[in-house]
Amino acid sequence: MYGIFINSIKDYIIQNFGMEVWEKVCEHVGLEEDYFINSEFYTDDLLERIISAIINLQDRETDDLFYEIGYWWALKFVPKLYLGNVTKGQDHFKKFLIDFPLFINRLALIYPNLNLTEFHSRQLSENEIQFSHAPYKLKKHTFTKGILKGLGICLKLNLN
């Protein structure tokens, strides 16, 4: 996993639970340095240990935590990263969702160590897009649901 995702989880923890909780997560995980370079690759084991620490320290359910992290990612990070199609309204957002699997394929070329989730999307009607994925071991379906819910709120769309 790349540092940009770990940084988003760090930001989520600090903003929602406080710096003290993040410091406890770092201690629990054994992190001496809590600075992550966005473009640097970190092991999945590190991400698993961070997620496990949050679940244990905050007594969270795994699915709830993944939903909240996905929601946070959509509200705080997606607009910064994918500003073009996401923020231009409903029609561009539809195109963004339909083209999202191609975007993920391009990311795989840029970040060769990234174990990506396989996404599928297709337009079923004017107002209906089927969007699915095969969950990567560290990202559950609730993560994607959180992202879609967050994007819907950002754009004032009704996403079901």
Buried (B, 14 or more C-beta within 10 A) or exposed (E): BBBBBBBBBBBBBBEEBEEEBBBBBBEBBEBEEEEBEEEEEBEEEBBBBBBBBBBEBBEBEEBEBBBBBBBBBBBBBBBEEBEEBBBEEEEBBBBBBBEBBEEBEEEEEEBEEBEEBEBEBEEEEEEEBEBEBEBBEBBBBBBBBBBBBBBBEBBEEEBE
